[in-house]
């Protein structure tokens, strides 16, 4: 009787309702809205089907079926954006034989202040079905954070693609850099700006810079510029050396037009004359001498002295041209106030002059304030 009593409950409309008009059956529902409408929990040892319309069921699935029956029941669609509104950690269970987690969603939107974390040792693959395109759907809000140690492309064989660029507020470190550089690049040690890979401005710092060609209106070097690998320097303009030109070996050749500027003065030579080598090595005294006298040529170098200007074994040649008369001439030479022995051409010092004379002194520094001097006087009409 107890079993019959239990079965009688099945016919109770509250527990079982069969609607012959619609062909629907309700369990715990007197007005079924589906083929089988269960108002409660359905338990089974197994379930067959894609379960695309089931809610609250954790399943990878392929998406949502277009319809309940017919061809549309096996055609699926999926939303483009997966919204993450709470902190979540993608952590594949230790018992799993894989360490890869995935989703069919094309894009993931992490809300502001939310963390999306991929556990250490796990991989997360979005858009596992490969449905996305190169476009990006605009999302509202400022976004959250994705924390992971490594990012790769979908295949795991290369670098990911950031379609609109990458903004780094910290330090970006790379083993190599490839591609054109535009905008401002700031060094961690000094403020340097590079506009493009071919146009660099304000480069400073200690690293060496290797380039093929340097083109500019000016260049300033505070240290010694050494051309160890340069075999030739070709200039179509004027090369200016402010403090002198030193050639340690070889020969200096002058081709085409060459000239040296002379220091011209109207000072007469009837008295000792001072010649500053800092103003040149060629001097012209363009004035007649009213009297007859023997004077000395006094060589100096401002702002210091000739001894500082010349190093040991250096050689200078000083040319002095003057207007005079038969009784006015240079008979000696002093350097930094010290009289020098002059080895005159012909074996003796001049004894007279002419209307226009040329004196050439070749000076070799042999030690500190020590010189060997060779002199020559040429008288002209």
C-alpha positions in Angstrom: 0.0 0.0 0.0 2.9 2.4 0.8 4.2 2.0 -2.8 0.8 2.6 -4.3 0.4 5.6 -2.0 3.7 7.0 -3.3 2.8 6.5 -6.9 -0.5 8.3 -6.4 1.5 11.4 -5.6 2.8 11.4 -9.2 -0.7 12.2 -10.5 -0.9 15.2 -8.2 -0.8 18.3 -10.6 1.6 19.9 -8.2 4.2 17.2 -8.8 3.4 16.2 -12.3 1.6 18.1 -15.1 1.2 16.9 -18.7 -0.1 19.5 -21.1 -1.6 17.8 -24.1 -2.1 21.0 -26.0 1.5 22.1 -25.9 3.2 18.7 -25.5 5.0 20.0 -22.4 5.6 18.2 -19.1 6.2 19.8 -15.8 7.8 18.4 -12.7 6.9 20.6 -9.7 5.3 23.0 -12.1 1.7 23.2 -13.1 2.4 25.5 -16.1 5.4 24.0 -17.9 7.2 26.5 -20.2 9.5 24.0 -21.9 9.3 20.4 -23.2 10.4 19.4 -19.7 10.1 22.0 -17.0 11.6 21.0 -13.7 11.1 23.3 -10.8 14.0 22.0 -8.7 17.3 20.1 -9.0 17.9 17.5 -11.7 20.5 14.9 -10.7 22.0 12.4 -13.1 25.0 10.1 -13.2 25.7 11.3 -16.7 24.6 14.0 -19.1 24.8 13.9 -22.9 24.6 17.0 -25.2 26.5 20.2 -25.7 24.8 22.0 -22.8 25.0 25.3 -24.6 21.9 26.7 -23.0 22.6 25.5 -19.5 23.3 28.3 -16.9 25.4 28.0 -13.9 27.3 25.0 -15.3 31.1 25.2 -15.5 32.0 24.0 -18.9 34.4 25.0 -21.6 31.8 24.7 -24.3 31.9 26.1 -27.8 29.5 29.0 -27.1 25.7 29.4 -27.3 23.6 27.5 -29.9 21.6 29.6 -32.3 18.5 27.5 -31.7 17.2 24.5 -29.6 16.7 22.2 -32.6 17.6 21.8 -36.2 20.9 22.9 -37.8 21.0 26.0 -35.5 21.4 23.7 -32.5 24.9 22.9 -33.6 25.9 26.3 -34.8 27.3 28.4 -32.0 28.2 32.0 -31.2 30.2 33.6 -28.4 30.5 37.1 -27.0 33.6 39.1 -28.0 34.4 40.5 -24.6 34.8 38.6 -21.3 34.3 41.1 -18.4 36.4 40.6 -15.3 34.7 42.4 -12.4 36.5 40.7 -9.5 40.0 39.6 -8.7 40.7 36.2 -10.3 43.7 33.9 -10.5 44.1 31.5 -13.4 45.5 28.5 -11.7 45.2 25.1 -13.4 44.7 22.3 -10.7 47.8 20.3 -9.8 46.0 17.1 -10.7 45.5 18.2 -14.2 47.7 16.8 -16.9 48.0 20.2 -18.5 49.1 23.7 -17.4 47.2 25.5 -20.1 44.0 27.4 -19.4 42.0 29.0 -22.2 38.8 30.8 -23.2 37.0 31.3 -26.5 36.4 35.0 -25.8 38.3 37.3 -28.2 39.0 40.0 -25.7 39.2 40.3 -21.9 38.2 43.5 -20.2 39.6 43.8 -16.6 37.8 46.5 -14.7 39.7 49.3 -12.9 41.3 48.2 -9.6 40.9 44.5 -10.5 43.7 42.0 -10.8 43.8 39.3 -13.4 46.6 36.9 -12.4 48.1 34.0 -14.2 49.6 31.6 -11.7 53.3 30.7 -11.9 54.0 27.9 -14.3 50.6 28.2 -16.1 49.7 29.5 -19.5 46.5 31.4 -20.4 45.3 31.5 -24.0 42.5 33.8 -25.0 40.5 33.3 -28.2 41.3 29.6 -28.3 39.0 29.2 -31.4 41.0 31.8 -33.3 37.9 33.9 -34.1 39.4 37.4 -33.5 40.5 39.9 -36.1 43.2 42.6 -36.0 40.6 45.2 -34.9 40.1 46.2 -31.3 36.7 47.0 -29.8 36.8 50.2 -27.7 36.2 49.5 -24.0 34.9 51.9 -21.4 36.8 52.6 -18.2 40.5 52.7 -17.3 41.0 48.9 -17.0 42.7 46.8 -14.4 46.0 44.8 -14.3 47.1 41.6 -15.8 50.0 40.0 -13.8 52.1 37.3 -15.4 55.8 36.6 -15.8 55.9 36.0 -19.6 53.8 37.0 -22.6 54.1 35.3 -26.0 52.1 35.2 -29.2 49.2 32.8 -29.4 51.3 30.0 -30.9 53.9 30.4 -28.1 56.7 30.8 -30.6 57.3 34.5 -30.7 56.5 38.0 -29.3 52.9 39.2 -28.8 51.6 42.0 -31.0 50.5 45.2 -29.3 48.4 46.9 -32.1 48.3 50.4 -30.7 51.7 50.5 -28.8 52.9 49.9 -25.3 53.1 52.5 -22.5 55.8 51.8 -20.0 55.9 53.9 -16.8 58.9 52.0 -15.4 62.1 50.8 -17.0 61.9 48.9 -20.3 64.8 46.5 -20.8 65.6 44.7 -24.1 68.6 42.7 -25.3 68.2 44.3 -28.8 66.1 46.9 -30.5 64.8 46.7 -34.1 62.8 49.3 -36.0 62.6 53.1 -36.5 62.7 55.3 -33.4 60.4 58.2 -33.1 59.4 60.5 -30.3 61.4 61.1 -27.2 63.7 58.5 -25.6 64.9 59.3 -22.1 68.0 57.7 -20.6 68.0 56.4 -17.0 71.1 58.4 -16.2 71.0 61.5 -18.2 68.2 63.4 -20.0 68.9 62.6 -23.7 66.5 63.0 -26.6 66.5 61.2 -29.9 64.0 62.3 -32.5 64.6 59.6 -35.0 67.1 56.9 -35.7 68.7 59.1 -38.4 68.4 62.5 -36.6 69.8 62.5 -33.0 69.8 65.5 -30.8 71.3 66.2 -27.3 73.0 62.8 -27.0 75.0 62.7 -23.7 76.3 60.0 -21.4 79.2 57.6 -21.1 78.3 54.8 -23.7 80.2 54.8 -26.9 78.3 55.9 -30.0 79.3 54.2 -33.3 78.0 55.9 -36.5 79.0 55.8 -40.2 78.7 59.5 -41.0 78.4 62.6 -39.0 76.9 65.7 -40.6 76.6 69.0 -38.7 77.4 72.7 -38.6 79.8 72.4 -35.7 81.3 69.9 -33.3 83.0 70.5 -29.9 85.3 68.0 -28.2 86.5 68.7 -24.7 89.1 65.9 -24.7 91.7 64.6 -27.3 90.2 63.5 -30.6 92.2 60.6 -32.0 91.8 59.4 -35.5 93.3 56.0 -35.2 91.3 54.4 -38.0 91.1 57.4 -40.4 93.5 57.3 -43.3 92.4 60.6 -45.0 90.6 63.8 -44.0 89.2 65.6 -47.0 87.8 69.1 -46.5 86.3 71.2 -49.2 86.4 74.3 -47.0 88.9 75.8 -44.5 90.3 73.8 -41.6 91.0 76.1 -38.6 93.3 75.0 -35.7 93.1 77.7 -33.1 96.1 76.7 -31.0 98.3 75.3 -33.8 98.7 72.2 -36.0 100.9 69.4 -34.8 102.0 66.6 -37.2 103.9 63.9 -35.3 105.0 62.0 -38.4 104.8 62.4 -42.2 104.7 65.5 -44.3 102.3 68.4 -44.6 101.4 69.1 -48.3 99.9 72.3 -49.5 98.2 72.1 -52.9 96.5 74.8 -54.9 96.4 78.3 -53.3 98.1 78.6 -49.9 98.7 81.7 -47.9 99.7 82.9 -44.4 98.5 86.2 -42.9 101.3 88.6 -42.0 101.4 90.9 -39.0 101.9 94.3 -40.5 103.1 97.3 -38.4 104.4 100.8 -39.1 106.9 100.6 -36.3 110.4 101.6 -37.3 113.3 99.3 -36.6 115.9 101.8 -35.3 115.2 100.3 -31.8 114.8 96.8 -30.5 111.6 95.4 -31.9 109.2 92.9 -30.1 107.6 90.2 -32.3 104.8 88.2 -30.7 104.7 84.7 -32.2 101.0 84.3 -31.1 100.2 86.9 -33.8 101.9 84.9 -36.5 105.3 83.8 -37.9 105.5 86.5 -40.6 106.0 90.1 -39.7 106.3 93.2 -41.9 107.6 96.6 -40.5 106.3 98.9 -43.2 108.1 102.1 -42.2 111.4 103.8 -43.1 114.1 104.3 -40.6 115.2 108.0 -40.2 118.5 107.1 -38.6 121.2 104.4 -38.6 121.3 101.9 -35.8 121.8 98.2 -35.0 118.8 96.6 -33.1 117.7 93.2 -32.0 114.6 91.2 -32.8 112.9 90.3 -29.5 110.7 87.1 -29.7 107.8 86.6 -27.2 104.6 84.6 -27.1 101.5 85.8 -25.3 100.0 85.2 -22.8 102.9 83.1 -21.5 106.3 82.7 -23.3 108.1 81.0 -26.1 109.5 78.4 -23.7 106.0 77.3 -22.8 104.7 77.6 -26.4 107.5 75.2 -27.8 108.2 71.7 -26.7 111.7 70.2 -26.8 112.7 69.4 -30.4 110.0 71.8 -31.8 111.0 74.0 -34.7 109.6 77.4 -35.7 110.6 79.7 -38.6 110.1 83.4 -38.1 110.2 85.8 -41.1 110.7 89.5 -40.6 110.5 91.9 -43.5 111.3 95.6 -43.0 111.9 98.9 -44.7 115.1 100.5 -43.6 118.3 102.1 -44.9 121.9 101.1 -45.2 122.6 101.8 -41.5 119.6 100.1 -40.0 119.5 96.4 -39.5 119.0 93.5 -37.1 122.2 92.3 -35.6 120.9 89.8 -33.0 118.0 87.9 -31.6 116.5 87.5 -28.0 113.9 84.9 -26.9 111.8 85.7 -23.8 114.3 88.4 -22.9 117.4 86.2 -23.2 120.0 87.0 -25.9 120.6 84.0 -28.3 123.7 83.0 -30.3 122.6 83.2 -33.9 124.3 81.0 -36.5 124.2 83.4 -39.4 124.3 82.3 -43.0 127.7 83.1 -44.5 129.4 82.8 -41.2 129.0 86.3 -39.9 126.3 88.7 -38.5 124.9 91.5 -40.7 126.9 94.8 -40.7 124.4 96.9 -42.7 121.1 96.9 -44.4 119.2 98.1 -47.5 116.0 99.7 -48.3 114.1 96.5 -48.0 115.5 93.6 -46.0 114.2 90.1 -45.2 115.4 88.2 -42.0 114.6 84.5 -41.5 115.2 82.9 -38.1 114.9 79.1 -37.8 114.7 78.2 -34.1 115.0 74.7 -32.6 114.3 74.2 -28.9 116.9 71.8 -27.5 115.8 72.0 -23.8 114.1 74.2 -21.2 114.8 77.8 -22.4 117.6 76.4 -24.6 117.6 77.0 -28.3 119.7 76.6 -31.5 119.1 79.5 -33.8 120.0 79.9 -37.5 119.7 83.3 -39.1 119.7 84.7 -42.6 119.6 88.3 -44.0 118.5 89.0 -47.6 119.1 92.5 -48.8 117.0 93.8 -51.7 117.1 97.0 -53.7 
